[in-house]
Amino acid sequence: QVQLVESGGGLVQPGGSLRLSCEASRSIFSRNDMDWYRQAPGKERELVAKITSGSYTMYADSVKGRFTISKDSAGKTVYLDMNSLKPEDTAVYYCHTKLAVSVEAKVEIWGQGTLVTVSP
């Protein structure tokens, strides 16, 4: 089975930086796209960044220029580097992927989430 585990969350001051990691139980990101989502209290989960199997990246407008998504060469770990953090970035951050398990079927895989709190 494939599992995703996020880490790196914590409490930071506005303007600070944080690196989140998402590690797969086996190397899958070389062949599968990966997303970072976040969910703030009382709000819906939102997509903040994507990285494709070919290492193309995309970002939500709210984080563009401040966040960077990347992955290691083995396709085992995906990172989210967050800079110039704002209070509105406070949320639980989740990694996510859709894994092809057959020619016709995919399964959605979510990590357990890691909490980022941006506060003075």
C-alpha positions as CSV (number, residue, x, y, z in Angstrom):
1,Q,0.0,0.0,0.0
2,V,1.1,3.6,-0.6
3,Q,0.9,6.1,2.2
4,L,1.7,9.8,2.3
5,V,3.1,11.4,5.5
6,E,3.4,15.2,5.9
7,S,5.8,16.9,8.3
8,G,7.4,20.3,9.0
9,G,4.5,22.3,10.3
10,G,4.7,24.6,13.3
11,L,4.3,28.1,14.6
12,V,6.0,30.9,12.8
13,Q,5.7,34.7,12.9
14,P,4.5,36.7,9.9
15,G,7.2,37.1,7.3
16,G,8.8,33.8,8.4
17,S,9.6,30.7,6.4
18,L,8.8,27.0,6.7
19,R,9.5,23.9,4.7
20,L,6.9,21.2,4.5
21,S,7.7,17.6,3.4
22,C,5.5,14.8,2.1
23,E,7.1,11.4,2.0
24,A,5.6,8.5,0.1
25,S,6.0,4.9,1.4
26,R,7.4,4.1,-2.0
27,S,8.7,6.2,-4.9
28,I,5.6,7.3,-6.8
29,F,6.1,11.0,-7.7
30,S,8.4,10.2,-10.7
31,R,5.3,8.9,-12.4
32,N,2.4,10.7,-10.7
33,D,1.4,14.3,-10.2
34,M,1.3,15.6,-6.6
35,D,-0.7,18.4,-5.0
36,W,-0.5,20.5,-1.8
37,Y,-3.9,21.5,-0.4
38,R,-4.7,23.4,2.8
39,Q,-7.8,23.9,4.9
40,A,-8.2,26.7,7.3
41,P,-10.6,26.6,10.3
42,G,-14.2,27.0,9.0
43,K,-13.1,27.1,5.4
44,E,-13.1,24.6,2.5
45,R,-10.0,22.8,1.5
46,E,-8.2,24.6,-1.3
47,L,-5.5,23.7,-3.8
48,V,-2.3,25.7,-3.3
49,A,0.3,24.0,-5.5
50,K,0.9,21.2,-8.0
51,I,3.9,19.4,-9.4
52,T,3.6,17.0,-12.3
53,S,5.5,13.9,-13.0
54,G,7.5,16.0,-15.5
55,S,8.3,18.6,-12.8
56,Y,6.0,21.3,-14.1
57,T,4.7,23.4,-11.3
58,M,1.5,25.5,-10.7
59,Y,0.4,27.7,-7.9
60,A,-2.7,29.4,-6.5
61,D,-2.6,33.2,-7.0
62,S,-2.7,33.6,-3.2
63,V,0.7,31.9,-2.8
64,K,2.4,32.6,-6.2
65,G,5.9,34.1,-5.7
66,R,6.0,33.1,-2.0
67,F,5.7,29.2,-2.1
68,T,7.8,26.8,-4.1
69,I,6.9,23.1,-4.7
70,S,9.6,20.6,-5.6
71,K,10.5,16.9,-5.3
72,D,13.6,14.8,-5.0
73,S,15.1,12.9,-7.9
74,A,13.8,9.5,-6.6
75,G,10.2,10.7,-6.6
76,K,9.8,9.8,-3.0
77,T,9.5,13.2,-1.3
78,V,7.7,16.4,-2.3
79,Y,8.4,19.7,-0.6
80,L,6.6,22.9,-0.1
81,D,8.9,25.9,0.7
82,M,6.9,28.7,2.2
83,N,8.3,32.2,2.5
84,S,6.9,35.6,3.6
85,L,4.2,33.8,5.5
86,K,1.0,35.6,6.3
87,P,-1.6,35.0,9.0
88,E,-4.0,33.9,6.3
89,D,-1.7,31.0,5.4
90,T,-2.7,29.4,8.7
91,A,-4.2,26.0,7.9
92,V,-3.7,22.3,8.0
93,Y,-1.7,21.4,4.9
94,Y,-2.2,18.1,3.1
95,C,-0.4,16.4,0.3
96,H,-2.5,14.5,-2.3
97,T,-2.1,12.4,-5.4
98,K,-4.2,10.3,-7.7
99,L,-2.5,7.0,-8.2
100,A,-3.2,4.8,-11.3
101,V,-3.8,1.3,-10.1
102,S,-4.9,-0.1,-13.4
103,V,-5.5,1.1,-17.0
104,E,-9.0,2.3,-16.1
105,A,-8.9,3.1,-12.4
106,K,-7.2,5.6,-10.1
107,V,-7.3,6.0,-6.3
108,E,-7.0,9.3,-4.4
109,I,-4.4,9.3,-1.6
110,W,-4.2,11.9,1.1
111,G,-1.7,12.5,3.9
112,Q,-2.8,13.0,7.4
113,G,-2.0,16.8,7.4
114,T,0.4,19.1,9.2
115,L,-0.6,22.3,10.9
116,V,0.9,25.6,10.0
117,T,0.2,28.5,12.3
118,V,1.3,32.0,11.4
119,S,0.8,34.4,14.3
120,P,2.7,37.3,15.9
